[in-house]
Amino acid sequence: IHNPLPTWKASRKPPRDPIHRGTWGSNFTSSDATDDGNEVDHSQTYDRNVPEVVKSLMLPYWKKFPGIQVRTICDLGGVTLSDFPQAIQGVCFNKLLGKCNNYNCPHSHDFSNISNGDLRMLCHIIEPGVRAAVEGYRAGQR
């Protein structure tokens, strides 16, 4: 008897998770809501060692979203990564903005050599995108 599937391949797809399907990424909305319709506060899942100036900007974003989407923030703010200060190039933007989920992240998680001026400049650059994300806009909508 010939089996068309390799032995290492599963014969069935795992079931989808209906709670989280289509709620984060494609429509850029908060992925969780309580039974009474209020959004879940995701801020406890973010790192606490983020520089204070970044933390103050990102806290509303952290409360609303379970993860960082740097590209979407940039798209909403009309900026690119090349607009960021030179001192910030090469660091993990996700970690700098609150959370990196990449276990083997190739970027630097050391922010000690970034000056407060560069951090303030970064916050000034991404503030429109963060504000738009928190207000519920999507890239291309504004």
Salt bridges, closest charged atoms under 4 A:
ASP17 OD2 - HIS20 ND1 2.92
ASP32 OD1 - HIS20 NE2 3.67
ASP32 OD2 - HIS42 NE2 3.40
ASP47 OD2 - LYS95 NZ 2.79
GLU52 OE2 - LYS55 NZ 3.40
GLU127 OE2 - ARG131 NH2 3.56
